[in-house]
Amino acid sequence: MLEMYGPHLNAWHNTTVRALAAANDGGRWVFEQFGEPFPFEKVEQYQARKVRDRFTFEMLKDYLRHLGLSPFEEDFYLPEGAPAWLVEKTGPLVRARKEYTLEHARAEVL
């Protein structure tokens, strides 16, 4: 999923400018899109036969790079010479939650 928000001219909240999703929420795959495509989007891919192939993880990473983001790279979170914040989780996890390492999460997605 990718969602881009922008200012709403007549309200205090932001509004969705562009949204893309290829998701399976425990059932069948669905593809959804809203808003005007960005020039870098591979819109022809949105017609792929398999819904899950219409917006892939690789496409998400590519789109984010075009937007100046690389959240799947460790140095994105702490660029060279940038100040750091230490965030520490204390206490037990909520029972319904499960934690993953970055490596495990990447292995599950790919």
C-alpha positions in Angstrom: 0.0 0.0 0.0 1.1 3.5 -0.7 -0.9 6.6 0.3 0.1 10.2 -0.3 -1.7 13.0 1.5 -1.9 16.7 0.8 -3.6 19.8 2.3 -7.4 20.0 2.1 -8.3 23.6 1.2 -11.5 23.8 3.2 -10.8 21.7 6.3 -8.3 21.2 9.1 -7.3 17.7 7.9 -5.3 16.4 5.0 -6.8 14.6 2.1 -5.7 11.6 0.0 -3.9 12.8 -3.1 -2.9 9.3 -4.4 -3.4 5.8 -3.1 -2.4 2.4 -4.4 -2.9 -1.0 -2.9 -2.6 -4.7 -3.8 -3.6 -6.5 -0.7 -4.8 -9.8 0.7 -6.5 -9.3 4.0 -7.2 -13.0 4.7 -9.3 -13.6 1.6 -8.7 -12.8 -2.0 -6.3 -10.3 -3.5 -7.7 -6.9 -4.4 -6.2 -4.0 -6.2 -7.3 -0.4 -5.6 -6.2 3.0 -6.7 -7.3 6.5 -6.1 -6.2 9.9 -7.5 -4.0 10.9 -10.4 -1.0 8.6 -11.2 2.5 10.1 -10.7 4.6 10.4 -13.9 7.0 7.6 -12.6 4.3 5.0 -12.0 4.2 1.9 -14.2 0.5 2.1 -14.9 0.6 -0.6 -17.5 1.4 -3.1 -14.7 -2.0 -2.3 -13.1 -3.6 -4.5 -15.8 -1.6 -7.6 -14.8 -3.6 -10.8 -14.8 -2.8 -11.7 -11.2 -4.0 -9.0 -8.9 -1.0 -9.4 -6.6 1.3 -8.6 -9.5 -0.3 -5.2 -10.2 1.5 -3.4 -7.4 4.5 -5.4 -6.1 6.9 -4.8 -3.3 9.6 -3.9 -5.8 7.3 -1.3 -7.4 6.6 0.2 -3.9 10.4 0.5 -3.3 10.9 2.1 -6.7 8.0 4.6 -6.2 9.3 5.5 -2.8 12.8 6.1 -4.3 11.2 8.5 -6.7 9.6 10.4 -3.8 13.1 10.6 -2.1 12.4 7.8 0.4 14.1 4.6 1.1 12.5 3.2 4.3 13.8 -0.4 3.6 17.4 0.7 4.0 18.9 1.0 7.4 20.8 4.3 6.7 17.5 6.0 5.8 16.7 6.1 9.5 20.0 7.6 10.7 22.0 9.3 7.9 25.7 9.9 8.4 26.3 12.7 10.9 22.6 13.0 11.9 21.7 13.2 15.5 20.0 10.1 17.0 17.1 9.3 19.3 17.1 6.2 21.3 13.6 4.7 21.6 13.2 2.0 24.2 10.2 -0.3 24.5 9.5 -1.3 28.1 7.0 -3.8 29.4 5.4 -6.8 27.8 3.9 -6.9 24.3 0.2 -7.0 23.8 -0.7 -10.7 23.6 -2.2 -10.4 20.1 1.0 -8.8 18.7 4.1 -10.4 17.4 7.5 -8.7 16.9 9.7 -9.3 13.8 13.3 -8.4 13.1 13.9 -6.4 9.9 15.5 -9.4 8.3 12.5 -11.6 9.2 10.0 -9.1 7.9 11.9 -8.8 4.6 12.0 -12.6 4.3 8.2 -12.8 4.9 7.4 -10.1 2.3 9.7 -11.4 -0.4 
